[in-house]
Amino acid sequence: MESEKVNQCPLHGSGARPEVLVGYRLEEVFAAWHRSEDGEAEDPLDVWLVDSQGSSLHVTTGSDWCLIVEPSSPHEGYGMGSWGRVEVAPVGDRTPFAAHLGEDILAVREEFELKTGRIAIEVVFASGRVRCDSWAGDLRLST
């Protein structure tokens, strides 16, 4: 078993243990997207997984390309002047998590990199999996 120190991000610490979601029903997912004058980003900047008890776990990337997982509620969107706006809203069908709303989380698996700490989590449902990873500093969601 790896020590917790090896698994933690040097800048952001170890964050929340995502396995706290095991057994919870995924009720809502919120996401933050960057919207510029030219359009909208494909992948969200952040996601918040909200369980059946109203607790939410925030998944995002750090400046050092780690994957941050922390207890936090969705925030309001905000403007960035000429760089556009960050909008925060329920995901609808815009992320792979949408297909699993109302399902129980059966397992969560984490991946680590020695110098960065956590780089990915995989959330397992009866009907499939969703992988959240940090790719070149961007949050990437896939099935």
C-alpha positions in Angstrom: 0.0 0.0 0.0 1.3 3.4 -0.9 1.7 6.0 1.8 -0.7 8.9 1.8 2.3 11.3 1.4 3.2 9.8 -2.0 -0.4 10.1 -3.2 -0.9 13.8 -2.3 -0.4 16.8 -4.5 2.6 18.9 -3.3 0.5 22.1 -3.8 -3.0 21.0 -2.9 -2.6 18.1 -0.4 -4.5 14.9 -0.6 -8.0 16.5 -0.8 -11.1 14.4 -0.1 -11.1 10.7 -0.4 -13.5 10.1 -3.3 -14.5 6.7 -1.9 -16.8 8.5 0.5 -19.2 8.5 -2.5 -19.4 4.7 -2.5 -23.0 3.7 -1.8 -24.4 7.2 -2.4 -27.0 7.8 -5.1 -25.9 10.4 -7.6 -28.8 12.9 -7.6 -27.4 15.9 -9.4 -24.3 17.0 -11.3 -23.3 20.6 -11.8 -20.5 21.8 -14.1 -18.7 25.0 -14.9 -18.0 25.8 -18.5 -16.0 28.7 -20.0 -18.0 30.6 -22.6 -16.2 33.1 -24.8 -17.6 35.2 -27.6 -16.6 32.4 -30.0 -18.6 29.7 -28.2 -18.2 27.3 -25.4 -15.6 24.8 -24.3 -16.3 21.1 -25.0 -15.2 19.9 -21.5 -16.2 21.5 -18.3 -13.7 23.3 -16.0 -15.2 21.7 -12.9 -17.9 19.2 -11.9 -19.8 18.8 -8.6 -21.3 15.4 -7.8 -24.2 15.8 -5.5 -25.4 12.7 -3.6 -28.8 11.7 -2.2 -28.0 13.5 1.1 -27.2 16.8 -0.5 -23.4 16.5 -0.1 -21.3 17.5 -3.0 -17.8 16.6 -4.1 -16.0 19.0 -6.4 -13.7 17.6 -9.1 -11.3 19.9 -11.0 -7.7 20.3 -12.0 -4.9 22.1 -10.2 -2.3 24.5 -11.7 0.2 21.7 -11.4 -2.0 19.3 -13.4 -3.2 17.3 -10.4 -6.8 16.2 -10.1 -8.4 18.0 -7.1 -11.3 16.3 -5.3 -12.7 18.3 -2.4 -16.0 18.8 -0.6 -17.5 21.9 -2.0 -20.8 23.2 -3.3 -21.3 24.7 -6.8 -20.5 28.4 -6.9 -22.1 31.1 -9.0 -20.8 31.8 -12.5 -18.6 34.9 -13.0 -17.5 37.2 -15.7 -13.9 37.5 -16.9 -14.1 40.6 -19.0 -12.9 40.2 -22.5 -12.0 36.6 -21.9 -15.6 35.6 -21.5 -17.6 34.1 -18.7 -17.7 31.0 -16.6 -21.2 29.5 -16.3 -22.2 27.0 -13.6 -25.4 24.9 -14.1 -26.8 21.4 -13.9 -25.2 19.3 -16.6 -28.4 18.1 -18.4 -27.0 15.7 -20.9 -23.6 17.5 -21.4 -21.3 15.1 -19.5 -20.9 11.3 -19.2 -22.4 11.6 -15.6 -25.8 12.5 -17.0 -26.4 8.9 -18.0 -26.0 7.8 -14.4 -28.2 10.2 -12.5 -30.3 8.3 -10.0 -27.8 5.5 -9.8 -25.8 4.3 -6.8 -22.0 4.7 -6.9 -20.6 1.2 -6.5 -16.8 2.0 -6.4 -14.3 4.7 -7.0 -10.7 4.0 -8.1 -7.9 6.6 -8.0 -4.7 6.9 -10.1 -1.6 8.7 -8.9 1.6 10.1 -10.4 4.6 10.4 -8.2 5.3 14.1 -8.6 1.8 15.4 -9.1 -0.4 13.3 -6.8 -3.9 12.2 -7.9 -4.3 12.4 -11.7 -7.5 10.5 -12.2 -10.6 8.9 -10.6 -13.0 6.4 -12.1 -16.5 6.4 -10.7 -18.3 3.0 -11.2 -22.0 2.6 -11.6 -24.0 -0.6 -12.4 -24.5 0.7 -15.9 -21.0 1.9 -16.6 -18.1 4.1 -15.5 -17.0 7.7 -15.8 -13.4 8.6 -15.7 -12.3 12.1 -14.6 -8.7 12.9 -15.3 -6.3 15.8 -15.6 -4.9 16.1 -19.1 -2.4 18.9 -19.7 -4.1 20.8 -16.9 -7.6 20.4 -18.3 -10.4 18.4 -16.7 -11.4 15.5 -19.1 -14.4 13.3 -18.6 -14.9 10.1 -20.5 -16.7 6.7 -20.3 
